[in-house]
Amino acid sequence: MNDPERNELMTIIRELSYEEREVTLASGRKSNFYFDGKQTTLHARGGLLVGKAFWDIVKTFGDDIDGVGGLTMGADPIATATSIAAALEGKEVHAFIIRKEPKGHGTGQWLEGRKNLPPGSRVVIVEDVTTTGGSSIKAVERAEAEGLKVCGIVTLVDRQEGAKENIVAQGQVLKAVFTREQVVG
């Protein structure tokens, strides 16, 4: 991803995903600002740029990454966009989705896209926003329980509220496309 594209993605995030208002986060914490990453990842141009940005970071984990995915819903468009960006460069990096609950019928599976990722596949967990890292850690645990080898985590925006430290304490790496500080300025 070149600098003009990175700047364009930042503009889209600022315009569509960042809001200053009182909210309760997934972590249970209260905050006076909110990042709704899906507004950017589901935007036509935003999704394209997100895929390119994530693919650039996923490549830093090595040439042998087999898949990208994370907890539904935030990770869903990111995983698909990243997989497509990889395919455009001739790499097969499959997307997968981790359910928050096992499927209630049929196979009862936790992970969608499983046939593309046999046990031992090397994957990267993707997130739209990280705060404390709890969702990322859950995604890592579920992916590992499914026999996947998690090589790291990539987030669109790190709110800089402990996620990196908590994820490192769990033996993982967190890389961010942007930090809160970069977005807010």
Backbone as ProteinMPNN parsed JSONL, in Angstrom:
{"seq_chain_A": "MNDPERNELMTIIRELSYEEREVTLASGRKSNFYFDGKQTTLHARGGLLVGKAFWDIVKTFGDDIDGVGGLTMGADPIATATSIAAALEGKEVHAFIIRKEPKGHGTGQWLEGRKNLPPGSRVVIVEDVTTTGGSSIKAVERAEAEGLKVCGIVTLVDRQEGAKENIVAQGQVLKAVFTREQVVG", "coords_chain_A": {"N_chain_A": [[0.856, -1.179, 0.0], [0.627, 2.119, -0.901], [1.675, 5.492, 0.118], [-0.312, 7.542, -0.599], [-2.649, 5.912, -0.738], [-2.745, 4.913, 1.872], [-3.155, 7.299, 3.275], [-5.651, 7.962, 2.229], [-7.19, 5.847, 3.244], [-7.003, 6.432, 5.973], [-8.442, 8.843, 6.002], [-10.998, 7.917, 5.292], [-11.546, 6.285, 7.524], [-11.551, 8.25, 9.549], [-13.749, 9.785, 8.719], [-15.927, 7.956, 8.556], [-15.775, 5.994, 10.603], [-14.937, 6.964, 13.111], [-16.134, 8.369, 16.076], [-17.011, 10.869, 18.421], [-18.424, 10.272, 21.286], [-20.319, 9.117, 24.128], [-19.875, 5.774, 25.012], [-20.313, 2.225, 25.705], [-17.915, -0.176, 25.707], [-16.989, -3.382, 24.194], [-15.381, -4.558, 26.054], [-16.52, -3.753, 28.362], [-15.768, -1.402, 29.423], [-16.227, 2.153, 29.767], [-16.264, 4.797, 27.381], [-15.363, 7.904, 25.791], [-15.151, 8.078, 23.128], [-15.513, 6.404, 19.969], [-14.808, 3.74, 17.757], [-16.149, 2.533, 14.925], [-15.404, 0.137, 13.164], [-16.55, -1.391, 11.117], [-17.946, 0.352, 9.498], [-16.016, 1.371, 7.839], [-14.753, -0.971, 6.812], [-16.791, -2.174, 5.382], [-17.356, -0.387, 3.429], [-17.096, 0.388, -0.006], [-14.634, 1.416, -1.278], [-13.143, 1.72, 1.053], [-13.061, -0.938, 2.02], [-11.511, -2.174, 0.036], [-9.054, -0.831, 0.369], [-8.517, -1.524, 3.015], [-8.131, -4.298, 2.753], [-5.756, -4.318, 1.226], [-4.002, -2.985, 2.999], [-4.012, -4.697, 5.249], [-3.03, -7.053, 4.062], [-0.441, -6.261, 3.417], [0.666, -6.13, 5.989], [0.178, -8.735, 6.971], [1.92, -10.209, 5.369], [4.325, -9.719, 6.639], [4.548, -11.637, 8.546], [5.582, -13.83, 7.348], [6.116, -15.907, 4.405], [4.54, -18.109, 4.364], [1.869, -18.073, 5.221], [-1.332, -19.365, 5.612], [-3.986, -18.645, 6.059], [-6.428, -16.106, 7.0], [-8.381, -14.655, 9.535], [-11.024, -14.212, 11.975], [-13.003, -13.373, 14.897], [-16.452, -13.347, 14.232], [-18.393, -10.487, 13.893], [-16.759, -8.418, 13.166], [-14.302, -9.216, 12.008], [-14.999, -10.433, 9.621], [-15.418, -8.983, 6.989], [-12.82, -8.021, 6.74], [-11.162, -10.276, 6.656], [-11.995, -11.454, 4.238], [-11.416, -9.382, 2.381], [-8.638, -9.199, 2.718], [-7.813, -11.745, 1.929], [-8.53, -11.64, -0.781], [-6.845, -9.531, -1.634], [-4.391, -10.81, -1.3], [-4.684, -12.878, -3.189], [-4.677, -11.395, -5.519], [-2.026, -10.906, -5.723], [-1.108, -13.343, -6.348], [-1.065, -15.228, -4.285], [-2.336, -17.828, -2.233], [-4.268, -17.316, 0.306], [-6.472, -18.133, 2.522], [-9.696, -17.042, 3.677], [-11.274, -17.146, 6.891], [-13.873, -17.651, 9.338], [-14.634, -17.187, 12.718], [-17.057, -18.342, 14.784], [-19.13, -16.887, 17.362], [-20.576, -18.527, 18.937], [-20.997, -22.084, 18.807], [-22.173, -23.498, 15.718], [-25.645, -23.958, 15.617], [-26.897, -26.112, 14.455], [-26.681, -28.876, 12.118], [-23.319, -29.447, 11.553], [-22.374, -28.247, 13.866], [-20.201, -26.591, 14.06], [-17.469, -24.374, 14.96], [-15.838, -22.905, 13.355], [-15.862, -21.385, 10.22], [-15.105, -22.092, 6.825], [-13.353, -24.074, 7.108], [-12.548, -26.332, 5.538], [-10.664, -25.351, 3.839], [-8.458, -25.015, 5.372], [-6.461, -27.121, 6.71], [-5.566, -28.967, 9.758], [-2.801, -27.542, 11.47], [-2.357, -25.491, 9.732], [-1.045, -22.28, 9.05], [-1.999, -19.244, 10.409], [-3.301, -15.844, 10.558], [-4.823, -13.763, 12.884], [-7.418, -11.422, 12.47], [-8.738, -8.177, 13.196], [-11.151, -5.513, 13.614], [-11.08, -3.412, 15.478], [-9.131, -2.996, 18.399], [-9.178, -3.055, 21.924], [-8.785, -3.936, 24.782], [-7.846, -6.325, 24.019], [-9.191, -8.67, 24.481], [-11.095, -9.947, 22.733], [-9.428, -10.664, 20.629], [-7.715, -12.472, 21.885], [-9.563, -14.489, 22.55], [-10.192, -15.302, 19.96], [-7.716, -16.327, 19.108], [-7.442, -18.48, 20.911], [-9.653, -20.093, 20.157], [-9.061, -20.623, 17.45], [-6.655, -22.044, 17.752], [-7.632, -24.232, 19.184], [-8.949, -25.456, 17.169], [-6.913, -26.531, 15.783], [-5.263, -24.867, 14.328], [-2.333, -22.902, 13.617], [-1.525, -20.042, 15.104], [-0.016, -17.15, 14.028], [0.098, -14.477, 14.58], [-1.555, -11.295, 15.246], [-3.551, -8.868, 13.63], [-4.792, -5.6, 13.628], [-7.175, -3.124, 12.589], [-7.522, -0.636, 13.892], [-5.835, 0.183, 16.788], [-6.877, 0.909, 19.906], [-5.184, 1.617, 21.896], [-5.355, 0.859, 24.621], [-4.328, -1.125, 26.238], [-4.424, -3.513, 24.782], [-2.21, -4.398, 23.2], [-0.243, -4.999, 25.147], [-1.594, -6.946, 26.7], [-1.976, -8.941, 24.806], [0.653, -9.603, 24.108], [1.412, -10.625, 26.578], [0.096, -13.011, 26.445], [1.654, -14.398, 24.746], [1.558, -13.69, 22.076], [1.639, -11.594, 19.073], [0.763, -8.263, 18.312], [-0.073, -6.282, 15.624], [-0.762, -3.115, 14.274], [-2.717, -1.424, 11.827], [-3.367, 1.25, 12.093], [-3.017, 3.416, 14.937], [-4.947, 4.667, 17.719], [-3.974, 7.186, 18.386], [-2.809, 8.0, 15.943], [-5.083, 8.188, 14.324], [-6.798, 10.008, 15.661], [-5.129, 12.112, 16.047]], "CA_chain_A": [[0.0, 0.0, 0.0], [1.441, 3.332, -0.985], [1.282, 6.56, 1.05], [-1.625, 8.139, -0.899], [-3.713, 4.98, -0.349], [-2.782, 4.898, 3.336], [-3.787, 8.554, 3.679], [-7.062, 7.858, 1.86], [-7.811, 4.953, 4.228], [-7.105, 7.205, 7.216], [-9.55, 9.787, 5.817], [-12.251, 7.153, 5.36], [-11.735, 5.909, 8.935], [-11.937, 9.454, 10.305], [-15.083, 10.243, 8.311], [-16.984, 6.964, 8.717], [-15.652, 5.074, 11.74], [-14.59, 7.605, 14.382], [-17.157, 9.253, 16.648], [-16.826, 11.303, 19.802], [-19.669, 10.133, 22.036], [-20.235, 8.171, 25.246], [-20.227, 4.403, 24.642], [-19.797, 1.12, 26.5], [-17.176, -1.042, 24.794], [-17.128, -4.83, 24.395], [-14.649, -4.889, 27.275], [-17.292, -3.267, 29.502], [-15.298, -0.061, 29.764], [-16.894, 3.332, 29.204], [-15.34, 5.619, 26.611], [-15.975, 9.076, 25.186], [-14.992, 7.998, 21.667], [-15.872, 5.097, 19.452], [-14.417, 3.369, 16.399], [-17.005, 1.519, 14.32], [-14.582, -0.291, 12.037], [-17.351, -1.962, 10.022], [-18.335, 1.411, 8.565], [-14.918, 1.462, 6.87], [-14.463, -2.246, 6.141], [-17.896, -2.509, 4.488], [-17.383, 0.655, 2.402], [-16.461, -0.173, -1.214], [-13.22, 1.816, -1.379], [-12.526, 1.407, 2.348], [-12.784, -2.373, 2.069], [-10.367, -2.442, -0.848], [-7.839, -0.318, 1.01], [-8.293, -2.349, 4.211], [-7.531, -5.548, 2.284], [-4.361, -4.056, 0.846], [-3.232, -2.644, 4.201], [-3.844, -5.913, 6.055], [-2.162, -7.981, 3.35], [0.933, -5.779, 3.595], [1.126, -6.505, 7.331], [0.173, -10.205, 7.074], [3.152, -10.691, 4.711], [5.468, -9.594, 7.552], [4.593, -12.846, 9.365], [6.23, -14.873, 6.558], [5.522, -16.278, 3.118], [3.804, -19.362, 4.469], [0.581, -17.893, 5.891], [-2.38, -20.079, 4.884], [-5.31, -18.085, 6.247], [-6.675, -14.936, 7.835], [-9.752, -14.628, 10.008], [-11.212, -13.846, 13.364], [-14.361, -13.459, 15.409], [-17.506, -12.676, 13.483], [-18.59, -9.891, 12.603], [-15.728, -7.44, 12.826], [-13.236, -9.769, 11.175], [-15.495, -11.038, 8.377], [-15.034, -8.29, 5.754], [-11.362, -7.861, 6.698], [-10.585, -11.553, 6.219], [-12.273, -11.615, 2.812], [-10.657, -8.377, 1.625], [-7.213, -9.562, 2.795], [-7.66, -12.923, 1.083], [-8.581, -11.172, -2.175], [-5.603, -8.788, -1.891], [-3.335, -11.817, -1.457], [-4.909, -13.563, -4.464], [-4.258, -10.486, -6.595], [-0.566, -11.032, -5.802], [-0.791, -14.728, -6.66], [-0.934, -16.043, -3.068], [-3.56, -18.412, -1.702], [-4.431, -17.098, 1.734], [-7.912, -18.297, 2.651], [-10.4, -16.377, 4.766], [-12.092, -17.987, 7.766], [-14.682, -16.931, 10.314], [-14.838, -17.879, 13.985], [-18.361, -18.014, 15.374], [-19.131, -16.592, 18.794], [-21.178, -19.74, 19.505], [-20.959, -23.107, 17.758], [-23.357, -23.573, 14.866], [-26.699, -24.627, 16.368], [-27.447, -27.255, 13.727], [-25.702, -29.466, 11.197], [-22.052, -29.928, 12.104], [-22.071, -27.622, 15.157], [-18.818, -26.09, 13.997], [-17.09, -23.042, 15.418], [-15.034, -22.212, 12.349], [-16.321, -21.473, 8.828], [-13.966, -22.086, 5.911], [-12.466, -25.103, 7.667], [-11.998, -27.248, 4.54], [-9.519, -24.692, 3.199], [-7.375, -24.877, 6.351], [-6.265, -28.342, 7.493], [-4.813, -28.78, 11.002], [-1.418, -27.135, 11.276], [-2.295, -24.314, 8.86], [-0.542, -21.056, 9.698], [-3.0, -18.196, 10.207], [-3.218, -14.565, 11.262], [-6.118, -13.279, 13.361], [-7.655, -10.028, 12.09], [-9.743, -7.458, 13.998], [-11.345, -4.139, 13.166], [-10.65, -2.518, 16.56], [-8.731, -3.653, 19.64], [-9.157, -2.199, 23.117], [-7.987, -4.665, 25.783], [-7.339, -7.533, 23.377], [-9.963, -9.843, 24.883], [-11.656, -10.639, 21.565], [-8.308, -11.254, 19.896], [-7.246, -13.634, 22.642], [-10.579, -15.522, 22.345], [-10.04, -15.798, 18.583], [-6.507, -17.157, 19.099], [-7.746, -19.729, 21.628], [-10.571, -20.901, 19.358], [-8.325, -21.079, 16.262], [-5.715, -23.081, 18.186], [-8.433, -25.412, 19.537], [-9.318, -26.059, 15.887], [-5.702, -27.094, 15.191], [-4.529, -23.897, 13.518], [-1.154, -22.282, 14.244], [-1.687, -18.591, 15.017], [1.287, -16.491, 13.903], [-0.003, -13.103, 15.057], [-2.84, -10.599, 15.174], [-3.498, -7.552, 12.994], [-6.0, -4.813, 13.848], [-7.273, -1.89, 11.816], [-7.223, 0.452, 14.827], [-5.532, -0.158, 18.178], [-7.309, 2.026, 20.761], [-4.084, 1.872, 22.825], [-5.868, 0.744, 25.988], [-3.844, -2.35, 26.852], [-4.493, -4.709, 23.917], [-0.874, -4.877, 22.811], [0.403, -5.584, 26.317], [-2.31, -8.174, 27.062], [-1.733, -9.938, 23.756], [2.049, -10.032, 24.284], [1.434, -11.459, 27.786], [-0.421, -14.316, 26.032], [2.615, -15.0, 23.828], [1.244, -13.339, 20.695], [2.089, -10.295, 18.57], [-0.285, -7.423, 17.736], [0.367, -5.213, 14.725], [-1.901, -2.264, 13.936], [-2.644, -0.568, 10.638], [-3.322, 2.577, 12.705], [-3.293, 3.543, 16.37], [-5.881, 5.755, 18.06], [-3.215, 8.432, 18.321], [-2.679, 8.378, 14.541], [-6.39, 8.548, 13.765], [-7.342, 11.19, 16.315], [-4.176, 13.2, 15.787]], "C_chain_A": [[0.893, 1.231, 0.0], [0.888, 4.42, -0.056], [-0.048, 7.228, 0.692], [-2.793, 7.23, -0.525], [-3.857, 4.922, 1.176], [-3.477, 6.153, 3.868], [-5.289, 8.534, 3.372], [-7.805, 6.959, 2.857], [-7.994, 5.682, 5.553], [-8.279, 8.183, 7.133], [-10.893, 9.075, 5.924], [-12.55, 6.745, 6.802], [-12.204, 7.115, 9.736], [-13.368, 9.881, 9.986], [-16.189, 9.257, 8.666], [-16.946, 6.191, 10.035], [-15.397, 5.731, 13.084], [-15.71, 8.538, 14.823], [-16.763, 9.627, 18.065], [-18.194, 11.289, 20.458], [-19.452, 9.101, 23.129], [-20.703, 6.791, 24.794], [-19.71, 3.429, 25.693], [-19.183, 0.14, 25.512], [-17.411, -2.512, 25.105], [-16.44, -5.272, 25.681], [-15.421, -4.511, 28.535], [-16.879, -1.876, 29.945], [-16.172, 1.002, 29.113], [-15.842, 4.153, 28.462], [-16.089, 6.81, 26.036], [-15.708, 9.15, 23.676], [-15.174, 6.563, 21.228], [-15.328, 4.923, 18.046], [-15.365, 2.266, 15.944], [-16.307, 1.083, 13.036], [-15.373, -0.804, 10.859], [-17.811, -0.898, 9.036], [-17.264, 1.606, 7.483], [-14.738, 0.164, 6.109], [-15.564, -2.672, 5.185], [-18.113, -1.458, 3.393], [-16.613, 0.139, 1.188], [-14.973, 0.166, -1.29], [-12.484, 1.494, -0.076], [-12.158, -0.053, 2.451], [-11.596, -2.762, 1.216], [-9.064, -2.025, -0.177], [-7.497, -1.104, 2.277], [-7.626, -3.664, 3.803], [-6.071, -5.383, 1.933], [-3.492, -3.787, 2.072], [-2.973, -3.882, 5.054], [-2.904, -6.888, 5.362], [-0.705, -7.564, 3.5], [1.488, -6.189, 4.957], [1.181, -8.022, 7.485], [1.455, -10.775, 6.462], [4.361, -10.616, 5.642], [5.594, -10.797, 8.479], [5.212, -14.022, 8.611], [5.456, -15.209, 5.303], [4.587, -17.473, 3.21], [2.498, -19.241, 5.256], [-0.499, -18.517, 5.013], [-3.746, -19.42, 4.981], [-5.334, -16.867, 7.136], [-8.133, -14.969, 8.271], [-9.808, -14.236, 11.463], [-12.665, -13.971, 13.744], [-15.333, -12.696, 14.516], [-18.06, -11.551, 14.363], [-17.439, -8.974, 12.209], [-14.676, -7.951, 11.87], [-13.705, -10.195, 9.788], [-15.08, -10.278, 7.111], [-13.524, -8.12, 5.62], [-10.72, -9.131, 6.164], [-10.791, -11.735, 4.717], [-11.446, -10.636, 1.981], [-9.165, -8.717, 1.599], [-6.926, -10.768, 1.906], [-7.653, -12.537, -0.4], [-7.311, -10.396, -2.533], [-4.435, -9.746, -2.096], [-3.46, -12.511, -2.811], [-4.478, -12.699, -5.642], [-2.739, -10.466, -6.764], [-0.144, -12.483, -6.032], [-0.617, -15.65, -5.465], [-2.29, -16.58, -2.653], [-3.56, -18.291, -0.189], [-5.941, -17.06, 1.962], [-8.471, -17.523, 3.837], [-11.128, -17.429, 5.609], [-12.794, -17.109, 8.784], [-14.823, -17.797, 11.557], [-16.166, -17.399, 14.567], [-18.207, -17.675, 16.853], [-19.745, -17.74, 19.591], [-21.081, -20.811, 18.422], [-22.267, -23.113, 16.974], [-24.41, -24.437, 15.558], [-27.309, -25.826, 15.678], [-26.366, -27.813, 12.804], [-24.479, -29.965, 11.931], [-21.709, -29.339, 13.459], [-20.695, -27.001, 15.196], [-18.669, -24.653, 14.485], [-16.485, -22.229, 14.283], [-15.593, -22.458, 10.95], [-15.114, -21.324, 7.905], [-12.957, -23.151, 6.264], [-11.818, -25.994, 6.617], [-10.792, -26.661, 3.818], [-8.282, -24.676, 4.1], [-7.239, -26.152, 7.186], [-5.501, -28.056, 8.788], [-3.342, -28.472, 10.693], [-1.267, -25.926, 10.36], [-1.879, -23.1, 9.674], [-1.483, -19.9, 9.362], [-2.662, -16.933, 10.99], [-4.643, -14.163, 11.627], [-6.239, -11.806, 12.982], [-8.821, -9.46, 12.893], [-9.961, -6.086, 13.387], [-10.824, -3.15, 14.209], [-10.233, -3.36, 17.757], [-8.71, -2.626, 20.765], [-8.276, -2.87, 24.158], [-7.392, -5.939, 25.197], [-8.129, -8.787, 23.693], [-10.529, -10.628, 23.71], [-10.562, -11.323, 20.76], [-7.816, -12.52, 20.576], [-8.239, -14.79, 22.505], [-10.43, -16.142, 20.956], [-8.824, -16.706, 18.475], [-6.809, -18.507, 19.745], [-8.631, -20.645, 20.797], [-9.862, -21.451, 18.126], [-7.358, -22.198, 16.637], [-6.45, -24.368, 18.574], [-8.874, -26.159, 18.276], [-8.093, -26.608, 15.143], [-4.908, -26.159, 14.312], [-3.366, -23.32, 14.319], [-1.261, -20.778, 14.036], [-0.317, -17.925, 15.064], [1.277, -15.053, 14.402], [-1.398, -12.553, 14.841], [-2.612, -9.251, 14.511], [-4.842, -6.866, 13.229], [-5.991, -3.566, 12.972], [-6.912, -0.703, 12.698], [-6.991, -0.133, 16.216], [-5.895, 1.061, 19.019], [-6.249, 2.399, 21.796], [-4.56, 1.882, 24.283], [-5.52, -0.617, 26.582], [-3.839, -3.586, 25.977], [-3.105, -5.26, 23.614], [-0.194, -5.595, 23.97], [-0.26, -6.91, 26.715], [-2.052, -9.296, 26.064], [-0.306, -10.474, 23.853], [2.154, -10.948, 25.508], [0.905, -12.866, 27.498], [0.486, -14.998, 25.007], [2.347, -14.719, 22.362], [1.772, -11.952, 20.355], [0.874, -9.565, 18.019], [0.373, -6.356, 16.88], [-0.87, -4.442, 14.297], [-1.659, -1.524, 12.632], [-2.522, 0.874, 11.131], [-3.53, 2.455, 14.207], [-4.313, 4.674, 16.555], [-5.189, 7.107, 17.899], [-3.064, 8.921, 16.873], [-4.001, 8.849, 13.953], [-6.897, 9.855, 14.333], [-6.422, 12.391, 16.131], [-3.678, 13.91, 16.989]], "O_chain_A": [[1.806, 1.351, 0.818], [-0.212, 4.295, 0.483], [-0.856, 7.468, 1.59], [-3.82, 7.712, -0.047], [-4.971, 4.885, 1.698], [-4.285, 6.081, 4.793], [-6.096, 9.028, 4.158], [-8.922, 7.276, 3.266], [-9.041, 5.555, 6.187], [-9.029, 8.33, 8.099], [-11.816, 9.571, 6.57], [-13.692, 6.85, 7.249], [-13.15, 7.012, 10.517], [-14.112, 10.292, 10.877], [-17.284, 9.676, 9.041], [-17.993, 5.775, 10.53], [-15.624, 5.1, 14.117], [-16.176, 9.381, 14.057], [-16.246, 8.801, 18.817], [-19.02, 12.171, 20.223], [-18.514, 8.306, 23.065], [-21.801, 6.652, 24.255], [-18.804, 3.743, 26.465], [-19.853, -0.321, 24.588], [-17.964, -2.852, 26.151], [-16.859, -6.236, 26.32], [-15.038, -4.893, 29.641], [-17.563, -1.245, 30.752], [-16.772, 0.785, 28.06], [-14.678, 4.198, 28.862], [-17.298, 6.745, 25.816], [-16.002, 10.157, 23.033], [-15.01, 5.628, 22.012], [-15.38, 5.848, 17.235], [-15.377, 1.18, 16.524], [-16.591, 1.602, 11.956], [-14.933, -0.677, 9.717], [-18.044, -1.199, 7.865], [-17.58, 1.965, 6.349], [-14.586, 0.182, 4.888], [-15.311, -3.451, 4.266], [-18.969, -1.635, 2.526], [-15.569, -0.493, 1.352], [-14.142, -0.739, -1.361], [-11.336, 1.049, -0.101], [-11.068, -0.388, 2.915], [-10.77, -3.581, 1.62], [-8.092, -2.78, -0.162], [-6.324, -1.325, 2.576], [-6.663, -4.094, 4.438], [-5.24, -6.214, 2.3], [-2.377, -4.299, 2.171], [-1.856, -4.096, 5.525], [-2.059, -7.494, 6.021], [0.169, -8.41, 3.688], [2.658, -6.556, 5.064], [2.131, -8.547, 8.067], [2.015, -11.733, 6.995], [5.323, -11.363, 5.462], [6.624, -10.97, 9.129], [5.353, -15.106, 9.178], [4.29, -14.843, 5.156], [3.915, -17.812, 2.237], [2.067, -20.205, 5.889], [-0.574, -18.237, 3.817], [-4.583, -19.602, 4.097], [-4.414, -16.615, 7.913], [-9.018, -15.275, 7.472], [-8.79, -13.965, 12.099], [-13.463, -14.583, 13.034], [-15.076, -11.565, 14.104], [-18.158, -11.76, 15.572], [-17.182, -8.784, 11.02], [-14.202, -7.208, 11.011], [-12.891, -10.308, 8.872], [-14.447, -10.868, 6.235], [-13.004, -8.078, 4.506], [-9.832, -9.07, 5.313], [-9.865, -12.125, 4.006], [-10.841, -11.029, 0.983], [-8.506, -8.544, 0.574], [-5.911, -10.804, 1.21], [-6.852, -13.059, -1.176], [-6.759, -10.583, -3.618], [-3.589, -9.524, -2.962], [-2.461, -12.712, -3.502], [-3.973, -13.209, -6.642], [-2.226, -10.062, -7.808], [1.037, -12.814, -5.925], [-0.077, -16.746, -5.61], [-3.288, -15.861, -2.715], [-2.92, -19.079, 0.508], [-6.603, -16.075, 1.634], [-7.81, -17.368, 4.864], [-11.543, -18.47, 5.098], [-12.377, -15.984, 9.059], [-15.098, -18.993, 11.463], [-16.364, -16.208, 14.808], [-17.268, -18.124, 17.509], [-19.464, -17.901, 20.778], [-21.082, -20.484, 17.236], [-23.327, -22.778, 17.503], [-24.1, -25.529, 16.033], [-28.16, -26.499, 16.259], [-25.263, -27.271, 12.731], [-24.58, -30.806, 12.825], [-20.839, -29.869, 14.15], [-20.088, -26.898, 16.262], [-19.597, -23.845, 14.43], [-16.607, -21.005, 14.256], [-15.775, -23.605, 10.542], [-14.212, -20.53, 8.171], [-11.829, -23.133, 5.772], [-10.66, -26.381, 6.773], [-9.988, -27.398, 3.248], [-7.183, -24.36, 3.642], [-7.838, -26.254, 8.256], [-4.856, -27.014, 8.904], [-2.736, -29.053, 9.793], [-0.167, -25.39, 10.223], [-2.295, -22.916, 10.818], [-1.735, -19.609, 8.192], [-1.868, -16.942, 11.931], [-5.55, -14.214, 10.797], [-5.293, -11.035, 13.146], [-9.768, -10.173, 13.226], [-9.076, -5.548, 12.721], [-10.192, -2.155, 13.854], [-10.906, -4.333, 18.095], [-8.284, -1.486, 20.582], [-7.15, -2.433, 24.396], [-6.528, -6.563, 25.813], [-7.776, -9.868, 23.222], [-10.449, -11.856, 23.697], [-10.75, -12.435, 20.267], [-7.534, -13.52, 19.916], [-7.829, -15.941, 22.361], [-10.531, -17.359, 20.798], [-8.889, -17.747, 17.82], [-6.471, -19.554, 19.193], [-8.387, -21.85, 20.738], [-10.037, -22.621, 17.786], [-7.253, -23.192, 15.918], [-5.954, -25.466, 18.324], [-9.139, -27.36, 18.323], [-8.21, -27.089, 14.016], [-3.982, -26.587, 13.621], [-3.414, -23.26, 15.547], [-1.106, -20.293, 12.915], [0.445, -18.109, 16.014], [2.338, -14.47, 14.624], [-2.292, -13.23, 14.333], [-1.621, -8.571, 14.781], [-5.898, -7.473, 13.052], [-4.933, -3.021, 12.656], [-6.101, 0.139, 12.313], [-7.837, -0.85, 16.751], [-5.293, 2.124, 18.866], [-6.403, 3.396, 22.501], [-4.224, 2.773, 25.064], [-6.306, -1.196, 27.331], [-3.302, -4.617, 26.382], [-2.862, -6.459, 23.759], [0.365, -6.677, 23.793], [0.428, -7.88, 27.03], [-1.926, -10.46, 26.443], [-0.085, -11.675, 23.696], [2.895, -11.93, 25.486], [1.226, -13.808, 28.222], [0.137, -16.046, 24.464], [2.851, -15.43, 21.492], [2.279, -11.232, 21.214], [0.045, -10.166, 17.336], [1.252, -5.623, 17.334], [-1.905, -5.036, 13.993], [-0.553, -1.059, 12.359], [-1.679, 1.631, 10.649], [-4.146, 1.502, 14.683], [-4.509, 5.512, 15.675], [-5.756, 8.047, 17.344], [-3.178, 10.118, 16.607], [-4.034, 9.801, 13.173], [-7.372, 10.718, 13.594], [-6.874, 13.534, 16.068], [-2.877, 14.837, 16.871]]}, "name": "protein", "num_of_chains": 1, "seq": "MNDPERNELMTIIRELSYEEREVTLASGRKSNFYFDGKQTTLHARGGLLVGKAFWDIVKTFGDDIDGVGGLTMGADPIATATSIAAALEGKEVHAFIIRKEPKGHGTGQWLEGRKNLPPGSRVVIVEDVTTTGGSSIKAVERAEAEGLKVCGIVTLVDRQEGAKENIVAQGQVLKAVFTREQVVG"}
